[in-house]
Amino acid sequence: MDSGEIASSAGNLSKQFCSQYQPYLNRTSSKLKHVVQSQNVLQDSLKQEHTKIKETAVNEVQIAMTLVNHYRFKLQRLSKEMAYLQERSKR
């Protein structure tokens, strides 16, 4: 065999190999693109949910702090009233 026949045979083998696996590779490539698109959609959804949870947590903390302040003032007022009543009962 001379170098021309070897090159021709190698070319034919390469073409046969590619023609046999090309449909499989095309399907796989298509499936991978679909998976990547699905992952991007999922990632965006997770980011949105994370933002919602973060905002909800901040709102809950603000509500809790408002309640704490409300009850603290109420407790201070009751404490003053009790001290006043105690002082009055001593007289």
C-alpha positions in Angstrom: 0.0 0.0 0.0 1.3 3.4 -0.8 0.7 6.6 1.2 -2.2 7.7 -1.1 -4.1 4.5 -0.5 -3.5 4.8 3.3 -4.7 8.4 3.4 -7.8 7.4 1.3 -8.5 4.4 3.6 -8.1 6.6 6.7 -10.4 9.2 5.2 -13.0 6.5 4.5 -12.8 5.1 8.0 -13.1 8.6 9.5 -16.2 9.3 7.3 -17.8 6.0 8.3 -17.1 6.6 12.0 -18.5 10.1 11.8 -21.6 9.0 9.8 -22.3 6.2 12.3 -22.0 8.3 15.4 -23.2 11.7 14.1 -27.0 11.0 14.8 -26.2 9.9 18.3 -24.0 12.9 18.9 -26.7 15.2 17.5 -29.4 13.7 19.8 -27.1 14.0 22.8 -26.2 17.6 22.0 -29.9 18.4 21.7 -30.6 16.7 25.0 -27.8 18.6 26.7 -29.1 21.9 25.4 -32.5 21.1 26.9 -30.9 20.1 30.2 -28.9 23.4 30.3 -32.1 25.4 29.5 -34.0 23.6 32.3 -31.2 24.2 34.7 -31.2 27.9 33.9 -34.9 28.1 34.4 -34.6 26.3 37.7 -31.7 28.6 38.8 -33.8 31.7 38.1 -36.7 30.3 40.0 -34.4 29.5 43.0 -33.0 33.0 42.9 -36.6 34.4 43.0 -37.6 32.2 45.9 -34.5 33.1 47.8 -35.3 36.8 47.4 -38.9 36.2 48.6 -37.7 34.2 51.6 -35.1 36.9 52.4 -37.7 39.7 52.2 -40.2 37.6 54.3 -37.6 37.0 57.0 -36.8 40.7 57.1 -40.5 41.6 57.4 -41.0 39.0 60.1 -38.0 40.4 62.1 -39.4 44.0 61.7 -42.8 42.9 63.0 -41.3 41.0 65.9 -39.2 44.1 66.8 -42.2 46.3 66.7 -44.1 43.9 69.0 -41.1 43.8 71.4 -41.0 47.6 71.6 -44.7 47.7 72.1 -44.6 45.2 75.0 -41.5 46.9 76.5 -43.3 50.2 76.7 -46.4 48.5 78.1 -44.2 46.7 80.7 -42.5 50.0 81.7 -45.9 51.7 82.1 -47.2 48.8 84.3 -44.0 48.9 86.3 -44.5 52.6 87.0 -48.2 52.1 87.9 -47.3 49.3 90.3 -44.6 51.5 91.9 -47.2 54.3 92.2 -49.8 51.9 93.7 -47.2 50.5 96.1 -46.2 54.0 97.2 -49.9 54.9 97.7 -50.7 51.8 99.7 -47.8 52.6 102.1 -49.3 56.0 102.9 
